[in-house]
Amino acid sequence: MKKYIINDTDVFHAASYPMEADELRVIRNILSTHACGNKGEMVISFAKDHSLKNDWIQNCAVLANVITSRDFKIANLELLFESCRDQKTFRRSLENYISDSLQ
């Protein structure tokens, strides 16, 4: 289900998506105690496809459990990824924002 209308030339700006930016701030706080270096990739993968690479699960088991738990709230990011599945420019800018935020 697409919640957002995203055009081919649109890019992600956090100010335009305050609920998603707030959700990411909460995620950053939750994940700040975890040392795994793949936080951004893991959150992006799970928000986009509800999947994690086996390497991540094996090497960052605690973090993988946190990300896949029902307590980990990413509904707004999931809807945003669903809405931009075919808009590569927007999707890449969203992925970059998430990765940068979780470094």
C-alpha positions in Angstrom: 0.0 0.0 0.0 1.5 3.3 -1.1 1.0 6.1 1.4 3.0 8.8 -0.3 3.1 10.2 -3.8 6.7 10.4 -4.9 7.7 11.7 -8.3 10.7 10.5 -10.3 12.8 13.6 -9.5 12.0 13.9 -5.8 14.7 13.5 -3.2 14.3 12.8 0.5 14.5 15.7 2.8 13.9 15.0 6.5 12.0 18.2 7.1 9.4 17.0 4.6 8.9 13.7 6.4 8.9 14.6 10.1 7.3 11.3 11.3 9.9 9.3 9.5 12.7 11.5 10.8 11.4 11.1 14.4 11.2 7.4 13.9 14.8 7.3 12.8 15.9 9.4 15.8 14.3 6.8 18.1 16.0 4.0 16.1 19.3 5.8 16.4 18.9 6.0 20.2 18.0 2.3 20.5 20.9 1.2 18.3 23.5 3.6 19.8 24.6 1.0 22.3 25.3 -1.6 19.6 28.8 -1.7 18.1 28.0 -3.5 14.9 29.1 -1.5 11.8 26.2 -2.5 9.6 23.4 -0.7 11.4 22.3 1.4 8.5 22.3 -1.4 6.0 20.5 -3.6 8.4 17.7 -1.1 9.1 17.4 -0.3 5.4 17.2 -3.9 4.4 14.6 -4.7 7.1 12.5 -1.6 6.3 12.5 -2.3 2.6 12.1 -6.1 2.4 11.8 -7.5 6.0 15.0 -9.4 5.5 18.5 -9.4 6.8 21.6 -11.1 5.3 22.7 -14.3 7.0 26.1 -12.7 7.7 24.5 -9.9 9.6 22.4 -12.3 11.7 25.5 -14.4 12.5 27.9 -11.6 13.2 25.5 -9.1 14.8 23.0 -11.5 16.4 21.9 -9.1 19.2 21.4 -6.2 16.8 19.5 -8.5 14.4 17.2 -9.5 17.2 16.6 -5.9 18.1 15.8 -4.9 14.5 13.4 -7.8 13.9 11.6 -7.6 17.3 8.0 -6.3 17.4 9.2 -3.5 19.7 11.3 -2.0 16.9 8.9 0.5 15.3 9.6 1.3 11.6 6.1 1.4 10.2 6.6 4.9 8.7 9.9 4.0 7.1 8.4 0.8 5.7 5.5 2.8 4.1 8.0 5.3 2.7 10.1 2.6 1.2 7.1 0.9 -0.3 6.0 4.2 -1.8 9.4 4.9 -3.4 10.2 1.4 -4.6 10.2 2.6 -8.3 11.7 6.0 -7.6 15.5 5.3 -7.5 16.6 8.9 -6.9 14.4 9.3 -3.9 15.1 5.8 -2.6 18.9 6.3 -2.8 18.6 9.7 -1.0 16.5 8.1 1.8 19.0 5.2 2.1 21.9 7.6 2.3 20.1 9.6 5.0 19.4 6.5 7.1 23.0 5.3 6.7 24.4 8.7 7.6 22.1 9.0 10.6 23.1 5.6 12.0 26.9 5.9 11.7 
